[in-house]
């Protein structure tokens, strides 16, 4: 029951956004009584934050779960991008929720979520860059912080390009892609 509620909440929040999501409609779609939602969560805000955190954890498990830390940076980044594509194509709603937190008017959520979401990836990429700089696989004059930021920014834009109409058009135009964006390249 709870899992069905979380699934429907993720879909509805992604479809309508936080402000336009109606708890009564969510309860109906999840097949639960509206009051039972409040047995699990104190408020709509608590539910939203929980769903966002759940999506972050699901994404992290999908991307990093079977990553071999002994692989060099290039193999790890390929794995991260490929696993990210699979996850986003299966659960686009979680990327939409991630993108929505960055929207105007969502500061109360981004203030609570952004550091939590970004710290893991930032720390991981910086450590990976430093490690492979020491091994001589990456230039030793690289700005680690900027490089980690740029790698993650490319990841976010690429993944968003798989779910956002605007970014699909953008990706097709810049990369001269015809046909569906299926992530198999």
ABEGO torsion letter per residue (X at the ends): XAAAAAAAAAAAAAAAEAAABBAAAAAAAAGBBAAAAAAABABAAAAAAAAAAAAAAAAAAAAAAABBAABBAAAAAAAAAAAAAAAAAABAAAAAAAAAAABBGAAAAAAAAAAAAAAAAAAAAAAAAAAAAAAGABBAABBAAAAAAAAAAAAAAAAAAAABAAAAAAAAAAAGBBEBBAGAX
